[in-house]
Amino acid sequence: MLRIYAVVLEVLRELRPVVVAIEAKDRDLARQLRRAATSVALNCEEGSGSRGGTRRERYRTALGSARETTACLQCAVALGYVDEVDVGLLDKLDHVRAVLSKVSA
């Protein structure tokens, strides 16, 4: 298991109130955010149990989902669904993306 997995779970916990706030304005975006963020965790774990190219592909998928999670948050701010997203949460997402970029290269 990647050590970053614990950070991914922290991100999921910290996203809960943000998802609720977005859901009040846009149910579809909130659902997309939930799915993307959850996909990061699921693909990290799936990759941990895989080998070779399959492992790398699962980590690439997790990376794509981490990028999508960030994009969902940026869209929510741009559309005025939330005023801002906690910098600490965004820093954790940046860290997750950096690690996944390394392990999927």
C-alpha positions in Angstrom: 0.0 0.0 0.0 1.2 3.5 -0.8 1.8 5.7 2.2 -0.1 8.4 0.4 -3.3 6.4 0.9 -3.6 7.8 4.4 -3.5 11.3 2.9 -6.1 10.4 0.3 -8.4 9.3 3.2 -7.8 12.6 5.0 -8.8 14.4 1.8 -12.0 12.4 1.6 -12.9 13.3 5.2 -12.1 17.0 4.7 -14.2 17.0 1.5 -17.4 16.0 3.2 -18.6 19.5 4.2 -17.5 20.9 0.8 -19.5 18.2 -1.0 -22.6 19.0 1.1 -22.2 22.7 0.3 -21.9 22.1 -3.4 -24.7 19.6 -3.4 -27.1 22.3 -2.1 -26.4 24.2 -5.4 -25.5 21.5 -7.9 -26.2 17.9 -7.2 -24.4 16.7 -10.4 -21.2 18.4 -9.6 -21.2 17.1 -6.0 -21.8 13.6 -7.3 -18.9 14.0 -9.8 -16.7 15.3 -7.0 -17.6 12.4 -4.7 -17.0 9.8 -7.5 -13.6 11.3 -8.5 -12.3 11.6 -5.0 -13.4 8.1 -4.1 -11.8 6.8 -7.3 -8.4 8.1 -6.1 -8.6 5.9 -3.0 -10.0 2.9 -4.8 -7.4 3.0 -7.6 -4.5 3.5 -5.2 -5.5 0.4 -3.3 -6.2 -1.6 -6.5 -2.8 -0.5 -7.8 -1.1 -1.7 -4.6 -2.4 -5.2 -5.2 -1.2 -5.2 -8.9 2.1 -5.7 -10.6 4.0 -4.1 -13.5 2.0 -2.2 -16.1 -1.3 -2.9 -14.4 -0.1 -1.2 -11.2 1.1 1.8 -13.2 -2.2 2.1 -15.0 -4.2 2.0 -11.7 -1.9 4.8 -10.4 -2.4 6.8 -13.6 -6.2 6.4 -13.2 -5.9 7.6 -9.6 -3.8 10.6 -10.8 -6.5 11.4 -13.3 -9.2 11.2 -10.7 -7.1 13.4 -8.3 -6.9 16.0 -11.1 -10.6 15.7 -11.7 -11.2 16.2 -8.0 -9.2 19.5 -8.1 -11.1 20.6 -11.2 -14.4 20.0 -9.5 -13.4 22.1 -6.6 -12.1 24.9 -8.9 -15.4 24.8 -10.8 -17.4 25.0 -7.6 -15.5 28.1 -6.6 -15.8 29.7 -10.1 -19.5 29.1 -10.1 -19.9 30.5 -6.6 -21.1 27.3 -5.0 -18.5 27.7 -2.3 -16.5 30.8 -1.5 -13.2 29.0 -1.3 -11.6 25.7 -0.6 -9.3 25.3 2.4 -5.7 25.7 1.4 -4.6 22.8 3.5 -7.0 20.5 1.6 -5.6 21.8 -1.7 -2.1 21.3 -0.5 -2.9 17.7 0.3 -4.4 17.2 -3.1 -1.2 18.6 -4.7 0.9 16.2 -2.6 -1.3 13.3 -3.7 -1.0 14.3 -7.4 2.8 14.7 -7.0 3.3 11.2 -5.5 0.9 9.6 -8.1 2.8 11.3 -10.9 6.1 9.7 -9.7 4.7 6.2 -9.2 2.8 6.2 -12.5 5.7 7.4 -14.7 
